[in-house]
């Protein structure tokens, strides 16, 4: 399936069940494992599971392949592997803690080297 079509199906599936703060991160230049990461927040474990299941169902209905789903047991963070796209559905506190958006940025947000103290002579 075309990645743009897969992305649209995925985002629509997340929006259908009121997924919040949906972010799409292009990872083509960072890894050969997948091309995009889509991250969404949900207010409860029930909503996290429902969003992930809806992504799974909508992709399957459209003829796409779902490689796997991880994390449904706890419902705090569910990953849906669609091959070229990896979807993360997370509760806000888990999303804030792991901060995947910063992790997958191509450029660091801050210059760590300039913050290192130089020894006085």
C-alpha positions, 0 to 999 in steps of 0.5 A: 500500500502507498505510504501516503494512503496508509498515513491518511488511513491511520490518522483518520482512524486516530481522529475517529476515536478522538486521538489527541496531539497527533504528530507525524515524524519522518524518519527516512533519513534516520533509520531504514526500519520504517519511514514514519512514526505517528504518535497520538495521545489518549485519555485512558487505557480504554481509549489507548486500546480502542485507538490502536484497535481502530488503526488495526481494523481500518488498515486491514479493511483497506487491504493493508498489512498489520505486522503486530501490536504491542502493549495492549495488556497495560494500555498505557502505551500501545505500538502498532507496527504497519511496516513503513509506519509505526504508530504509538498511542500513549497516555499523556504522562507516558508520552511526556516521560518518553518524549519520542518526538525529541528522540526522533528529531533530526537536530538536537533541541539544545546544544549540549556541548555549550552547556558542559562546564570547562575546567578552570585553570 
